Amino acid sequence: MAEEAWKVEPSGPLRGDIHVRGSKNAVTKHMVAAMLGEGESTIRNAPEVGDVEITGAMLEALGHTVERTGPDITVSPGAVTDPRVPRAFTGLNRIPILMVGPLLHLTGEAFVPLVGGDPIGRRPVDFHVDALRAMGAEVEVGDTGIAARASRLYGARIDLPYPSVGATETVLMTAVLAEGKTVLRGAAMEPEVVELALFLQRMGAHIELSPDRRIVIEGVDRLKGASTRLSGDRLEAFSYLVAGLITRGEVRVHGCAQDRLVTAITTLARMGARFEITDEWITASAPDGLRPAAVHTDTHPGYMTDWQQPLMVLFTQAEGMSVLHETVFENRLVYVPALKKMGCEIEVFNACLGGPACRFHDSNSVHSAVVRGVSKLTGADVTMPDVRAGFSAVLAASVADGTSTLRGVHHIERGYHRPAEQFASLGLKLETVAV
C-alpha cells in the first residue's frame, strides 16, 4: 500500500478561523477512565485523531463498546473475560500502560504490550510500575509487555521523582478504587491531568488537589458512568496561532480558553506578537516583525514541551539569535535535521542553554538549540519523525521558497484534528499524494 505524503506550496499569509476540539492526550485518558464506571460514559468535543481510533480498538478488544457520533464518544463498559491488551497494539501509543490499574480492579490481572508513541526520548514505565507495586500489585516487565496481578489494591504514599503526566494518571486511575487513602507527591498538574481528575470526580471518585503538587485520593467502592465536554487543545491552538504569525498572516483560534495558553501568549508577545483575546477566540499578528527569544520548556505552568517545535520554526523567521532549552524530554530535538534540510539555521548542543541547569545537564543528551533568523527556507523532501515535528515541517513549508514533499503524514494525523482540511481553510496549498 502506497504511503501518503503532502505536497505543500507556500501561498502567502495564512488567514482564517480555526475551531479546536479537545486534545488527543485528554480524550484517550478519559476513554480509559470510562472502563471503571458502572454504566456508559460520554466524552464530548473529542477530536478526530488516530490515537482515538487506536484506543477505541484496544477497549473493544477487552470487551467494552465504543461508539462515535460526530464529536461525541460513548464508552459502555463490558465484562472483561480476557484482561490482555493484544500484542498487535505494541508500540502504537502510550495508552496500554494506563490500562493496567483499571484492569486489575476489573479482573485482578492484566497484560499490556510495550508502549510506544513518538521517539522523543526515554519515557520509562518505571514510575508507573513502582506506583502499581506500592499499591499492592505484583508487576513483571518482560520483553513483550507488562504483566500484573493483584487480588486487592490499597492506598499508598507515593513520591514521584519527576512530575510525570502519565505516572500521575496511572496513580489517579488506580487509586480511585483502591482500599484506603493514596497520597501522591510530586504529581503533574497539567490541565489535562486536572481535567481527568474532574472526570473521575464526576464518576464518584474522592480526589483532593492540594498545594505543592500533592494529590490525595480516598478510594471508593464503585464508580458510575459520567459525561463531560473536553476543553480545547492548547497545543493545537498555539500551533495555529504560530501558523498565522510565521506567514505574516493572522489566524483566529476558537475553543481554547486563554488560561490554557498564558505562558505561550506571553512568550509570543515578547517576540513582538500582538494579541486580541475574547472569551470566544484568540488571534495574534506581528505587523512589525518578530524578535528573538530565549525559552526553556518545563512542566506546567511552565512553557509546554509540545509548544517548542512550532516555536523553533518561528525562531527561524525572527530577526536575530534565539535559544531553546528542552528540559522535559531528552531527545525532543530529533526533528531538527528535517528542518535544517529546508534551510533552517539551527545548531544543537548537549549543554543547558537559555535557562537554569536541568536534569539532563550532566548527560550526553542533545537538548538545547540556537536558531539564527531570519533564515531563507527552501522546499525539500523531508520525513516527519513524530506528530509535533510534523506540524512544524508544515509551518516551515508554508514559508519556504518552492514546493515541499512531507512524508510521514500519519504522525500528524495521529495527533491533530483534520489537519489537511484546517490548513486548506487558512489558504495553504496542500495536496495529498501517494509516494
C-alpha positions as CSV (number, residue, x, y, z in Angstrom):
1,M,0.0,0.0,0.0
2,A,1.4,3.4,-1.0
3,E,2.2,5.8,1.8
4,E,0.6,9.2,1.8
5,A,2.6,12.4,1.7
6,W,1.7,16.1,1.5
7,K,2.9,18.4,-1.3
8,V,2.9,21.9,0.2
9,E,3.3,25.1,-1.8
10,P,3.8,28.4,0.1
11,S,0.8,30.5,-0.7
12,G,1.3,33.8,1.2
13,P,-0.2,34.8,4.6
14,L,-2.4,32.2,6.3
15,R,-5.7,33.8,7.5
16,G,-9.0,32.5,8.8
17,D,-10.7,30.8,11.7
18,I,-9.8,27.5,13.4
19,H,-12.1,25.8,15.9
20,V,-10.1,23.4,18.2
21,R,-11.5,20.4,19.9
22,G,-10.3,18.5,22.9
23,S,-6.7,17.2,22.9
24,K,-5.6,13.7,22.0
25,N,-3.9,13.5,25.3
26,A,-7.1,14.2,27.2
27,V,-9.6,12.2,25.2
28,T,-7.7,8.9,25.2
29,K,-7.2,9.1,29.0
30,H,-10.9,9.8,29.5
31,M,-11.7,6.7,27.4
32,V,-9.5,4.6,29.7
33,A,-11.1,6.1,32.8
34,A,-14.6,5.1,31.4
35,M,-13.6,1.4,31.9
36,L,-14.0,2.0,35.6
37,G,-17.7,3.1,35.6
38,E,-20.8,1.1,36.1
39,G,-22.7,2.4,33.1
40,E,-21.8,4.3,30.0
41,S,-19.7,7.5,29.8
42,T,-19.8,10.1,27.1
43,I,-16.9,12.3,26.2
44,R,-17.9,15.3,24.1
45,N,-15.9,17.7,21.9
46,A,-13.5,14.8,21.0
47,P,-11.0,15.3,18.1
48,E,-10.9,13.0,15.1
49,V,-7.3,11.7,15.5
50,G,-5.6,8.4,15.0
51,D,-5.0,7.9,18.7
52,V,-8.7,7.9,19.4
53,E,-9.2,5.0,16.9
54,I,-6.3,3.1,18.4
55,T,-7.5,3.5,22.0
56,G,-11.1,2.6,20.9
57,A,-9.8,-0.6,19.3
58,M,-8.0,-1.6,22.4
59,L,-11.1,-1.1,24.6
60,E,-13.2,-3.1,22.2
61,A,-10.6,-5.9,22.2
62,L,-11.0,-6.0,26.0
63,G,-14.8,-6.4,25.7
64,H,-16.0,-2.7,26.0
65,T,-18.2,-1.0,23.5
66,V,-17.1,2.3,21.9
67,E,-19.4,4.4,19.8
68,R,-18.6,7.6,17.9
69,T,-21.2,10.1,16.9
70,G,-19.6,13.2,15.4
71,P,-17.6,14.9,18.2
72,D,-19.1,12.6,20.9
73,I,-17.6,9.3,22.1
74,T,-19.6,6.9,24.3
75,V,-17.9,4.1,26.1
76,S,-20.0,1.3,27.6
77,P,-18.0,-1.0,29.9
78,G,-18.5,-4.7,29.2
79,A,-17.5,-7.9,31.1
80,V,-13.7,-8.3,30.6
81,T,-13.1,-12.0,30.0
82,D,-9.6,-11.7,28.8
83,P,-7.6,-8.9,30.6
84,R,-4.9,-8.8,28.0
85,V,-4.4,-6.0,25.5
86,P,-3.4,-7.7,22.2
87,R,0.2,-7.5,21.2
88,A,-0.9,-6.2,17.9
89,F,-1.1,-2.8,19.7
90,T,2.6,-2.9,20.6
91,G,4.3,0.4,20.2
92,L,1.3,2.3,18.7
93,N,0.9,4.7,21.6
94,R,1.4,5.0,25.3
95,I,-2.2,4.2,26.4
96,P,-1.7,0.5,27.3
97,I,0.3,1.2,30.5
98,L,-2.6,3.3,31.8
99,M,-5.0,0.3,31.4
100,V,-3.1,-1.8,34.0
101,G,-4.7,-0.3,37.1
102,P,-8.3,-0.4,35.7
103,L,-7.8,-4.0,34.5
104,L,-6.5,-5.0,38.0
105,H,-9.7,-3.6,39.5
106,L,-11.9,-5.3,37.0
107,T,-10.3,-8.7,36.8
108,G,-7.3,-9.0,39.2
109,E,-4.8,-9.3,36.4
110,A,-3.6,-7.6,33.3
111,F,-1.2,-7.8,30.4
112,V,-0.3,-4.8,28.2
113,P,2.1,-4.7,25.4
114,L,5.2,-2.4,25.4
115,V,4.2,1.2,24.9
116,G,5.2,3.4,22.0
117,G,4.5,6.9,20.9
118,D,6.8,9.4,19.4
119,P,10.6,8.8,19.5
120,I,11.3,11.8,21.7
121,G,13.4,10.3,24.4
122,R,13.1,7.7,27.1
123,R,9.7,7.8,28.7
124,P,10.3,4.8,31.0
125,V,7.5,2.9,32.7
126,D,9.4,2.7,35.9
127,F,7.3,5.4,37.6
128,H,4.1,3.6,36.6
129,V,5.4,0.2,37.8
130,D,6.7,1.5,41.1
131,A,3.4,3.2,41.8
132,L,1.4,0.0,41.0
133,R,3.7,-2.1,43.2
134,A,3.3,0.5,46.0
135,M,-0.5,-0.1,45.9
136,G,0.0,-3.9,46.2
137,A,0.3,-5.2,42.6
138,E,2.7,-7.8,41.5
139,V,4.3,-6.5,38.3
140,E,6.7,-8.1,35.9
141,V,8.2,-6.2,33.0
142,G,9.1,-8.6,30.1
143,D,10.4,-8.3,26.6
144,T,6.9,-8.1,25.1
145,G,5.0,-6.3,27.7
146,I,3.9,-5.8,31.3
147,A,2.1,-8.5,33.3
148,A,0.4,-7.6,36.6
149,R,-1.9,-9.2,39.2
150,A,-3.5,-8.2,42.4
151,S,-6.4,-9.6,44.5
152,R,-6.9,-6.2,46.0
153,L,-5.2,-2.8,45.6
154,Y,-4.5,-0.5,48.6
155,G,-3.9,3.2,49.1
156,A,-0.3,4.2,49.5
157,R,2.1,7.1,49.9
158,I,3.8,7.6,46.5
159,D,6.5,10.1,45.7
160,L,7.2,10.7,42.0
161,P,10.9,11.5,41.3
162,Y,9.6,13.8,38.5
163,P,6.1,15.2,37.8
164,S,5.3,12.7,35.0
165,V,1.9,13.2,33.4
166,G,1.5,9.5,32.6
167,A,2.5,8.3,36.0
168,T,0.2,10.8,37.7
169,E,-2.6,9.5,35.5
170,T,-1.8,5.9,36.4
171,V,-2.0,6.7,40.1
172,L,-5.3,8.5,39.7
173,M,-7.0,5.7,37.8
174,T,-5.6,3.1,40.1
175,A,-6.1,4.8,43.5
176,V,-9.8,5.8,42.9
177,L,-11.0,2.2,43.6
178,A,-8.1,1.2,45.9
179,E,-8.9,0.5,49.5
180,G,-7.9,3.4,51.7
181,K,-6.1,6.7,51.1
182,T,-3.4,7.4,48.5
183,V,-1.2,10.5,48.9
184,L,0.7,11.3,45.7
185,R,3.5,13.8,46.0
186,G,5.4,15.3,43.0
187,A,2.3,15.0,40.8
188,A,1.9,16.6,37.4
189,M,-0.6,19.3,37.4
190,E,-1.1,19.9,33.6
191,P,-4.6,21.0,32.6
192,E,-5.2,17.6,31.0
193,V,-4.4,15.9,34.3
194,V,-6.7,18.1,36.2
195,E,-9.4,17.5,33.5
196,L,-9.0,13.7,34.1
197,A,-9.3,14.2,37.9
198,L,-12.5,16.2,37.4
199,F,-14.0,13.5,35.2
200,L,-13.2,10.8,37.8
201,Q,-14.8,13.0,40.4
202,R,-18.0,13.1,38.2
203,M,-17.8,9.3,38.2
204,G,-17.9,9.4,42.0
205,A,-14.2,9.4,42.9
206,H,-12.9,11.3,46.0
207,I,-10.0,13.4,44.9
208,E,-8.4,16.4,46.5
209,L,-5.9,18.6,44.7
210,S,-3.6,20.1,47.3
211,P,-0.8,22.6,47.0
212,D,2.8,21.7,46.2
213,R,2.0,19.1,43.6
214,R,0.1,16.8,46.0
215,I,-3.0,14.8,45.2
216,V,-5.0,12.9,47.8
217,I,-7.3,10.2,46.7
218,E,-9.7,8.3,49.0
219,G,-10.7,5.0,47.5
220,V,-14.4,4.3,46.9
221,D,-16.2,1.0,46.3
222,R,-17.6,1.8,42.9
223,L,-17.8,4.5,40.2
224,K,-20.6,5.3,37.8
225,G,-20.6,6.5,34.3
226,A,-20.3,10.2,33.6
227,S,-20.5,12.8,30.9
228,T,-18.1,15.6,30.2
229,R,-17.1,18.1,27.5
230,L,-13.4,18.4,26.8
231,S,-11.7,21.7,26.9
232,G,-9.9,23.0,23.8
233,D,-6.4,21.6,22.9
234,R,-3.9,24.1,24.0
235,L,-1.2,22.7,21.7
236,E,-3.3,22.8,18.6
237,A,-4.4,26.4,19.5
238,F,-0.8,27.5,19.8
239,S,0.3,25.7,16.6
240,Y,-2.3,27.6,14.5
241,L,-1.5,30.9,16.1
242,V,2.1,30.3,15.0
243,A,0.9,29.4,11.5
244,G,-0.6,32.9,11.2
245,L,2.5,34.6,12.7
246,I,5.1,32.8,10.6
247,T,3.4,33.6,7.3
248,R,2.7,37.3,8.3
249,G,-1.0,36.5,8.4
250,E,-3.5,36.1,11.2
251,V,-5.3,33.1,12.5
252,R,-8.3,33.4,14.9
253,V,-8.5,30.3,17.2
254,H,-11.8,29.5,18.8
255,G,-12.5,27.0,21.5
256,C,-9.3,27.2,23.7
257,A,-9.6,29.3,26.8
258,Q,-6.9,31.9,27.5
259,D,-5.9,30.3,30.8
260,R,-4.6,27.3,29.0
261,L,-2.3,29.5,26.9
262,V,-1.0,32.0,29.4
263,T,2.7,31.2,29.1
264,A,2.5,30.7,25.3
265,I,0.8,34.1,24.8
266,T,3.4,35.9,26.9
267,T,6.3,34.2,25.1
268,L,4.9,35.2,21.7
269,A,4.1,38.7,22.9
270,R,7.8,39.1,24.0
271,M,8.7,38.3,20.4
272,G,6.6,41.1,19.1
273,A,3.2,39.4,18.6
274,R,0.1,41.5,19.2
275,F,-3.0,39.7,20.6
276,E,-6.7,40.2,20.6
277,I,-8.3,38.0,23.3
278,T,-12.0,37.4,24.0
279,D,-14.0,34.7,25.8
280,E,-14.6,33.0,22.4
281,W,-11.4,33.4,20.5
282,I,-7.7,34.4,20.4
283,T,-5.8,35.9,17.5
284,A,-2.2,37.0,17.0
285,S,-0.4,39.1,14.4
286,A,3.1,40.6,14.0
287,P,2.8,43.6,11.7
288,D,6.3,44.9,12.8
289,G,8.1,41.5,12.5
290,L,9.4,39.2,15.2
291,R,12.2,39.5,17.8
292,P,14.3,36.6,19.0
293,A,13.8,35.0,22.4
294,A,15.3,32.5,24.9
295,V,12.9,29.9,26.1
296,H,13.1,26.8,28.2
297,T,10.4,24.2,28.4
298,D,9.1,23.0,31.8
299,T,6.3,21.2,33.5
300,H,3.0,23.1,33.9
301,P,2.6,26.0,34.4
302,G,5.9,26.5,32.5
303,Y,6.4,26.6,28.8
304,M,4.9,23.3,27.4
305,T,7.3,20.9,25.8
306,D,4.8,20.3,23.0
307,W,4.9,24.0,22.2
308,Q,8.6,24.1,21.3
309,Q,8.5,22.6,17.8
310,P,6.3,25.3,16.3
311,L,8.3,27.9,18.2
312,M,11.6,26.5,16.8
313,V,10.3,27.2,13.2
314,L,9.0,30.6,14.3
315,F,12.5,31.4,15.6
316,T,13.9,31.0,12.1
317,Q,11.7,33.9,11.0
318,A,12.6,36.2,13.9
319,E,15.4,38.8,13.4
320,G,18.4,37.5,15.4
321,M,19.6,34.6,17.5
322,S,17.1,32.6,19.6
323,V,17.8,29.9,22.1
324,L,15.6,26.9,23.1
325,H,16.3,24.7,26.1
326,E,14.3,21.5,26.4
327,T,14.1,20.2,30.0
328,V,11.2,17.6,29.8
329,F,12.3,15.0,27.2
330,E,16.0,14.4,26.4
331,N,15.5,13.5,22.7
332,R,12.9,16.0,21.7
333,L,15.1,17.6,19.0
334,V,15.1,14.6,16.7
335,Y,13.2,16.7,14.1
336,V,15.9,19.3,13.7
337,P,17.7,17.6,10.7
338,A,14.4,17.7,8.7
339,L,14.1,21.4,9.4
340,K,17.8,22.0,8.5
341,K,17.2,20.3,5.2
342,M,14.7,23.0,4.5
343,G,17.2,25.8,5.3
344,C,16.5,26.4,9.0
345,E,19.8,27.6,10.6
346,I,19.7,25.5,13.8
347,E,22.6,24.2,15.9
348,V,22.0,21.7,18.8
349,F,24.0,21.2,21.9
350,N,24.1,18.9,24.9
351,A,24.6,21.9,27.3
352,C,21.9,23.7,29.2
353,L,21.4,27.0,27.2
354,G,18.7,29.6,27.7
355,G,17.7,28.6,31.2
356,P,19.0,27.1,34.5
357,A,20.8,23.7,34.6
358,C,18.2,20.9,34.1
359,R,18.2,17.2,34.9
360,F,20.0,16.5,31.6
361,H,22.9,18.8,32.4
362,D,25.4,16.0,33.1
363,S,24.3,13.7,30.3
364,N,25.1,13.5,26.6
365,S,21.5,14.4,25.8
366,V,21.2,16.9,23.0
367,H,18.6,19.2,24.4
368,S,19.4,22.8,23.6
369,A,19.3,24.7,20.3
370,V,20.5,28.0,18.9
371,V,18.5,29.3,16.0
372,R,19.5,32.1,13.6
373,G,16.9,34.2,11.9
374,V,15.8,35.3,9.5
375,S,16.6,32.1,7.6
376,K,15.7,31.7,4.0
377,L,13.8,28.4,3.8
378,T,13.6,26.3,0.7
379,G,11.2,23.5,-0.3
380,A,12.6,20.0,0.3
381,D,11.6,16.3,0.5
382,V,11.5,15.5,4.2
383,T,10.2,12.8,6.5
384,M,8.3,13.8,9.6
385,P,9.5,11.7,12.6
386,D,6.7,12.5,15.1
387,V,3.4,14.2,15.5
388,R,4.6,17.6,16.7
389,A,7.6,17.7,14.3
390,G,5.2,17.0,11.5
391,F,3.2,20.2,12.2
392,S,6.4,22.2,12.4
393,A,7.5,20.9,9.0
394,V,4.2,22.1,7.5
395,L,4.9,25.5,9.1
396,A,8.4,25.6,7.5
397,A,7.0,24.5,4.2
398,S,4.4,27.3,4.3
399,V,7.2,30.0,4.2
400,A,9.7,28.1,2.1
401,D,10.8,29.0,-1.4
402,G,9.4,26.2,-3.6
403,T,7.3,23.1,-3.1
404,S,7.9,20.7,-0.2
405,T,7.1,17.0,0.0
406,L,6.4,15.9,3.6
407,R,6.4,12.2,4.3
408,G,5.2,10.5,7.5
409,V,1.7,12.2,7.3
410,H,0.3,9.5,9.6
411,H,2.1,11.1,12.5
412,I,0.4,14.5,12.2
413,E,-3.0,12.8,11.6
414,R,-2.5,10.8,14.9
415,G,-2.5,14.0,16.9
416,Y,-4.3,16.8,15.1
417,H,-7.9,17.1,14.1
418,R,-8.3,17.0,10.3
419,P,-5.0,19.0,9.8
420,A,-5.1,18.9,5.9
421,E,-8.6,20.5,5.9
422,Q,-7.7,23.0,8.6
423,F,-4.6,24.2,6.7
424,A,-6.5,24.4,3.4
425,S,-9.2,26.5,5.1
426,L,-6.4,29.0,6.0
427,G,-5.3,29.3,2.4
428,L,-2.4,26.9,2.3
429,K,-1.9,24.9,-1.0
430,L,-1.7,21.4,0.3
431,E,-2.2,18.2,-1.8
432,T,-2.2,14.7,-0.6
433,V,-0.2,12.4,-2.9
434,A,0.8,8.7,-2.9
435,V,4.6,8.1,-2.6
